[in-house]
């Protein structure tokens, strides 16, 4: 399979493999590569999963997701001012499947998708697997990693089908401003382009209210993506969802899911119905505390970065010209695992996840400080 052979291996996995080897050797590795909360899943969600087992809720479900969960998602979105009915929502095996299903539902061979780097590692492979072409617009450190709306206009061709937007952003932690969100929406609306809004980090915003693309994109052109992973510390439960008011696209996504993974794990779905009764503010408050600590420590060392207003990543300029060499040497010599920016189409930068304990963050920065000096 030529397309699969051309997709690069994950640099994140490469660093993790070295980290795992060192840990197996008994070394005290501090791993700050992981893009997942270190909190346990809220207790009442875990109790609901036990209830599912006790009730033998272990059979196939509707491939779109059980109605009760879709209603819960509808309520959760409504609290954010995002209005989708249960019949406009499809539950997926994580946010990743929601994105891939959306791409498959709208793309034909050789169509083009505009996206912005630094970008999440799976976007480009997904677009390639769909037979389409990624058109990457590179944002800059100097402009705060915010997309330049004029650059979007320049890159639109007769083959452009969609714009994929990730805000709050992984790996930069940048939250797109309202003016940028409006600018993207105006172009998409004018040109009749689909917009895939990956907003899985929208609950982790620290300084200003989050602005969703939902507020500005033509409803028939928007495919909204979110998940339980980050907001409820449920990464391993594999629960994401997409929503759209476009019935043609909705039915296509439903068909794709029905012929691939079918339904999502029944126990996970049953448990997640409880999510609208969970107060996850304690997680958000703790992440803000860690963000503030991370920023302060990074400044003391003299690292250069754009302030992360969302998600749980610090994306800084590599003290060495080669970000991969920096990450490998830091891991080998100081036992701190970070992800090279080249994994995100951003050579010369490094991603640090502060989804970890204050103790580990403090220890990591002490080691990074020693290494940089």
C-alpha positions as CSV (number, residue, x, y, z in Angstrom):
1,X,0.0,0.0,0.0
2,X,1.9,3.0,-1.3
3,X,-0.1,5.6,0.7
4,X,0.4,3.8,4.0
5,X,4.1,3.3,3.2
6,X,4.5,7.0,2.6
7,X,3.0,8.0,6.0
8,X,5.9,8.7,8.4
9,X,6.2,6.8,11.7
10,X,5.3,8.7,14.8
11,X,8.2,10.6,16.4
12,X,6.2,10.6,19.6
13,X,6.3,6.8,19.7
14,X,10.0,6.9,19.0
15,X,10.7,9.1,22.0
16,X,8.3,7.0,24.1
17,X,10.1,3.8,23.1
18,X,13.4,5.2,24.4
19,X,11.6,6.4,27.6
20,X,10.1,3.0,28.2
21,X,13.4,1.2,27.7
22,X,15.0,3.5,30.3
23,X,12.2,3.0,32.7
24,X,12.4,-0.8,32.3
25,X,16.1,-0.4,33.2
26,X,15.0,1.2,36.5
27,X,15.8,4.8,35.5
28,X,13.8,7.7,37.0
29,X,12.3,9.0,33.8
30,X,9.9,12.0,33.9
31,X,7.6,11.6,30.9
32,X,6.0,14.9,29.7
33,X,5.0,13.6,26.3
34,X,1.5,12.4,27.1
35,X,-1.5,14.3,25.8
36,X,-3.9,13.1,28.5
37,X,-5.0,14.2,32.0
38,X,-3.3,12.4,34.8
39,X,-6.5,12.6,36.9
40,X,-8.6,9.5,37.4
41,X,-12.0,9.4,35.7
42,X,-14.6,11.0,38.0
43,X,-16.0,8.5,40.5
44,X,-19.7,8.7,39.5
45,X,-18.8,7.8,35.8
46,X,-16.8,4.8,37.0
47,X,-19.8,3.7,39.2
48,X,-22.1,4.0,36.2
49,X,-19.8,1.7,34.3
50,X,-20.1,-0.9,37.1
51,X,-23.9,-0.5,36.9
52,X,-23.7,-1.2,33.2
53,X,-22.0,-4.5,34.0
54,X,-24.4,-5.4,36.7
55,X,-27.3,-4.8,34.3
56,X,-25.5,-6.8,31.5
57,X,-25.5,-3.8,29.3
58,X,-22.9,-5.5,27.1
59,X,-24.6,-6.0,23.7
60,X,-24.4,-4.1,20.4
61,X,-25.9,-0.6,20.5
62,X,-27.1,1.8,17.8
63,X,-24.1,2.6,15.7
64,X,-24.8,6.3,16.1
65,X,-24.6,5.9,19.9
66,X,-27.3,5.2,22.5
67,X,-30.0,7.8,22.6
68,X,-29.4,8.6,26.3
69,X,-25.7,9.5,25.6
70,X,-26.6,11.6,22.6
71,X,-29.1,13.5,24.8
72,X,-26.4,14.0,27.4
73,X,-24.0,15.4,24.7
74,X,-26.8,17.7,23.5
75,X,-27.2,19.1,27.0
76,X,-23.5,19.5,27.5
77,X,-23.2,21.4,24.2
78,X,-26.2,23.5,25.0
79,X,-24.5,24.8,28.2
80,X,-21.8,26.2,25.8
81,X,-24.3,27.8,23.5
82,X,-23.9,25.1,20.9
83,X,-27.2,23.6,19.9
84,X,-27.4,20.1,18.4
85,X,-30.2,17.7,18.9
86,X,-29.6,14.0,19.7
87,X,-30.4,13.2,16.0
88,X,-27.6,15.5,14.8
89,X,-24.9,13.8,16.9
90,X,-22.9,10.6,16.3
91,X,-20.8,9.0,19.1
92,X,-17.5,7.7,17.9
93,X,-14.5,5.7,19.1
94,X,-12.6,8.7,20.3
95,X,-12.3,12.2,18.7
96,X,-9.9,10.6,16.3
97,X,-12.6,8.5,14.6
98,X,-14.9,11.5,14.6
99,X,-12.4,13.4,12.5
100,X,-11.6,10.6,10.2
101,X,-15.3,9.8,9.6
102,X,-15.9,13.5,8.8
103,X,-13.0,13.6,6.3
104,X,-14.2,10.4,4.6
105,X,-17.7,11.8,4.4
106,X,-16.7,14.9,2.5
107,X,-13.6,14.1,0.4
108,X,-13.2,12.7,-3.0
109,X,-9.9,11.8,-4.6
110,X,-7.5,14.7,-5.0
111,X,-9.7,17.1,-3.1
112,X,-7.7,19.6,-0.9
113,X,-8.0,20.3,2.8
114,X,-6.5,23.5,4.3
115,X,-5.0,23.1,7.7
116,X,-2.6,25.1,9.9
117,X,0.8,24.1,11.4
118,X,2.0,23.4,14.0
119,X,-0.6,20.6,13.8
120,X,-1.7,17.4,15.5
121,X,0.2,14.4,14.1
122,X,-2.7,12.5,12.7
123,X,-4.4,15.1,10.5
124,X,-2.1,14.7,7.5
125,X,-2.2,10.9,7.5
126,X,-6.0,10.9,7.8
127,X,-6.3,13.2,4.8
128,X,-3.9,11.1,2.7
129,X,-5.7,7.9,3.6
130,X,-8.9,9.5,2.4
131,X,-7.2,10.0,-1.0
132,X,-7.1,13.8,-0.7
133,X,-4.3,16.4,-0.4
134,X,-3.3,18.4,2.7
135,X,-2.6,22.0,2.1
136,X,-0.6,23.2,5.1
137,X,-0.5,26.9,5.9
138,X,2.3,27.5,8.4
139,X,1.7,29.9,11.2
140,X,4.7,31.7,12.9
141,X,6.0,32.1,16.4
142,X,6.2,35.9,15.7
143,X,2.5,36.1,15.0
144,X,1.6,33.9,18.0
145,X,0.9,30.8,15.9
146,X,-2.3,32.4,14.7
147,X,-3.4,31.7,11.1
148,X,-3.2,34.6,8.7
149,X,-6.6,34.9,7.0
150,X,-5.0,36.4,3.8
151,X,-2.9,33.2,3.5
152,X,-6.1,31.1,3.5
153,X,-7.5,33.1,0.6
154,X,-4.3,32.6,-1.4
155,X,-4.3,28.8,-0.9
156,X,-7.9,28.2,-2.0
157,X,-8.2,26.4,-5.4
158,X,-11.0,24.8,-7.4
159,X,-10.1,21.6,-5.5
160,X,-10.4,23.0,-2.0
161,X,-13.1,21.2,-0.1
162,X,-12.6,22.0,3.6
163,X,-10.7,23.8,6.3
164,X,-9.7,21.9,9.4
165,X,-9.3,24.0,12.5
166,X,-8.0,23.0,15.9
167,X,-8.5,25.5,18.7
168,X,-7.5,25.3,21.5
169,X,-4.5,24.0,19.6
170,X,-2.3,21.0,20.0
171,X,0.7,21.3,20.2
172,X,1.0,25.1,20.8
173,X,-1.7,25.7,23.5
174,X,-2.8,28.7,21.5
175,X,-6.5,29.6,21.5
176,X,-7.6,31.4,18.3
177,X,-8.9,34.9,18.8
178,X,-12.5,35.8,17.8
179,X,-11.2,37.8,14.9
180,X,-9.3,34.8,13.5
181,X,-12.3,32.5,14.0
182,X,-14.6,35.0,12.3
183,X,-12.1,35.4,9.4
184,X,-11.9,31.7,8.8
185,X,-15.7,31.4,9.0
186,X,-16.3,34.3,6.6
187,X,-14.0,32.7,4.0
188,X,-15.6,29.3,4.3
189,X,-19.1,30.7,4.1
190,X,-18.2,32.8,1.0
191,X,-16.5,30.0,-0.8
192,X,-18.9,27.2,0.3
193,X,-16.2,25.2,2.1
194,X,-16.8,22.7,4.8
195,X,-15.2,23.5,8.2
196,X,-14.2,20.7,10.5
197,X,-13.9,22.2,14.0
198,X,-11.8,20.1,16.3
199,X,-12.6,21.7,19.7
200,X,-11.6,18.8,22.0
201,X,-9.7,21.1,24.4
202,X,-12.5,23.7,24.6
203,X,-13.0,23.1,28.4
204,X,-9.3,23.8,29.1
205,X,-9.2,27.6,28.4
206,X,-7.6,29.7,31.1
207,X,-7.6,33.5,30.3
208,X,-10.4,34.5,28.1
209,X,-13.8,33.0,27.1
210,X,-13.5,30.4,24.3
211,X,-15.0,31.3,20.9
212,X,-16.4,28.4,18.9
213,X,-16.6,28.2,15.1
214,X,-20.2,27.1,15.7
215,X,-21.1,30.8,16.3
216,X,-20.0,31.9,12.8
217,X,-19.9,29.0,10.2
218,X,-22.9,28.3,8.1
219,X,-24.6,25.3,9.9
220,X,-24.8,23.3,6.7
221,X,-21.0,23.6,6.3
222,X,-19.9,22.8,9.8
223,X,-18.8,19.5,11.2
224,X,-18.3,19.9,14.9
225,X,-15.8,17.5,16.8
226,X,-15.4,17.0,20.5
227,X,-14.7,14.2,23.0
228,X,-14.9,13.2,26.6
229,X,-11.1,12.4,26.7
230,X,-9.7,15.7,27.9
231,X,-12.6,17.3,29.8
232,X,-13.4,14.2,31.9
233,X,-10.1,12.3,32.0
234,X,-11.5,9.5,29.9
235,X,-8.8,9.0,27.2
236,X,-8.9,5.2,27.5
237,X,-12.7,5.0,27.3
238,X,-12.5,6.0,23.6
239,X,-15.5,8.3,23.5
240,X,-15.7,11.1,21.0
241,X,-18.5,12.6,18.9
242,X,-19.2,14.6,15.8
243,X,-22.3,16.8,15.1
244,X,-23.7,18.4,12.0
245,X,-27.0,19.8,10.8
246,X,-26.2,18.7,7.2
247,X,-28.3,15.6,6.8
248,X,-26.4,14.3,3.8
249,X,-23.1,14.5,5.7
250,X,-24.7,13.1,8.8
251,X,-26.0,10.1,6.9
252,X,-22.6,9.5,5.3
253,X,-20.8,9.5,8.6
254,X,-23.4,7.2,10.0
255,X,-22.9,4.8,7.1
256,X,-19.1,4.9,7.4
257,X,-19.3,4.1,11.1
258,X,-21.8,1.3,10.5
259,X,-19.5,-0.4,8.1
260,X,-16.2,0.1,10.1
261,X,-16.4,-0.1,13.9
262,X,-20.1,-0.2,14.2
263,X,-21.1,0.9,17.7
264,X,-18.8,2.3,20.5
265,X,-18.2,0.2,23.6
266,X,-21.6,-0.2,25.3
267,X,-20.3,0.1,28.9
268,X,-18.3,3.3,28.1
269,X,-21.5,4.8,26.5
270,X,-23.7,3.9,29.5
271,X,-21.1,5.4,31.9
272,X,-20.7,8.7,30.0
273,X,-24.5,9.4,30.3
274,X,-23.5,10.6,33.8
275,X,-21.1,13.2,32.5
276,X,-23.6,16.1,32.6
277,X,-23.8,15.6,36.4
278,X,-20.1,15.8,36.9
279,X,-18.4,19.1,38.0
280,X,-15.0,19.0,36.4
281,X,-14.0,22.5,37.5
282,X,-11.3,21.0,39.9
283,X,-9.4,19.6,36.9
284,X,-9.6,22.9,35.0
285,X,-8.4,24.9,38.1
286,X,-5.5,22.4,38.6
287,X,-4.5,22.7,35.0
288,X,-4.4,26.5,35.2
289,X,-2.3,26.2,38.3
290,X,0.1,23.9,36.4
291,X,0.1,26.2,33.4
292,X,1.0,29.2,35.5
293,X,3.8,27.2,37.2
294,X,5.1,25.9,33.8
295,X,5.2,29.3,32.2
296,X,7.0,30.8,35.2
297,X,9.6,28.1,35.3
298,X,10.2,28.2,31.5
299,X,10.8,32.0,31.7
300,X,13.3,31.5,34.5
301,X,15.3,29.2,32.3
302,X,15.0,31.6,29.4
303,X,12.9,29.4,27.1
304,X,11.1,31.2,24.3
305,X,7.4,30.4,23.8
306,X,4.0,31.7,23.0
307,X,1.8,31.8,26.2
308,X,-0.5,28.7,26.2
309,X,-4.0,30.0,26.9
310,X,-5.6,26.6,26.5
311,X,-5.0,22.8,26.4
312,X,-2.1,21.5,28.5
313,X,1.0,22.1,26.4
314,X,4.0,24.4,26.4
315,X,5.5,24.8,22.9
316,X,9.0,26.4,23.1
317,X,11.9,27.1,20.8
318,X,14.5,24.3,21.0
319,X,17.7,25.5,22.7
320,X,19.5,23.3,20.1
321,X,18.9,23.9,16.4
322,X,17.8,20.3,15.9
323,X,14.7,19.7,18.1
324,X,15.0,15.9,17.7
325,X,18.6,15.9,18.9
326,X,17.6,18.1,21.9
327,X,14.8,15.7,22.9
328,X,16.9,12.6,22.5
329,X,19.8,14.1,24.5
330,X,17.6,15.5,27.2
331,X,16.0,12.0,27.6
332,X,19.3,10.2,27.6
333,X,21.3,12.6,29.8
334,X,18.6,14.0,32.2
335,X,15.8,11.4,31.8
336,X,13.1,13.9,30.8
337,X,10.9,12.9,27.8
338,X,9.5,15.7,25.6
339,X,8.2,15.6,22.0
340,X,10.2,17.3,19.1
341,X,8.3,19.9,17.2
342,X,9.1,18.3,13.9
343,X,6.4,15.7,14.8
344,X,3.9,18.6,14.4
345,X,5.4,20.1,11.3
346,X,7.3,22.6,13.4
347,X,11.0,22.0,13.3
348,X,13.0,23.8,15.9
349,X,10.3,23.6,18.6
350,X,9.6,21.2,21.5
351,X,6.3,20.2,23.1
352,X,6.1,19.8,26.9
353,X,2.8,18.5,28.4
354,X,2.0,19.9,31.8
355,X,-0.7,17.2,32.3
356,X,1.4,15.9,35.2
357,X,1.9,16.4,38.9
358,X,3.5,19.6,40.3
359,X,6.2,17.4,41.8
360,X,7.1,15.9,38.4
361,X,6.9,19.3,36.7
362,X,9.2,20.8,39.3
363,X,11.7,17.9,38.9
364,X,11.5,18.1,35.1
365,X,12.3,21.8,35.0
366,X,15.2,21.4,37.4
367,X,16.7,18.8,35.0
368,X,15.9,20.9,31.9
369,X,17.6,23.9,33.6
370,X,20.7,21.8,34.2
371,X,20.7,20.5,30.7
372,X,20.3,23.8,29.0
373,X,23.1,25.4,31.1
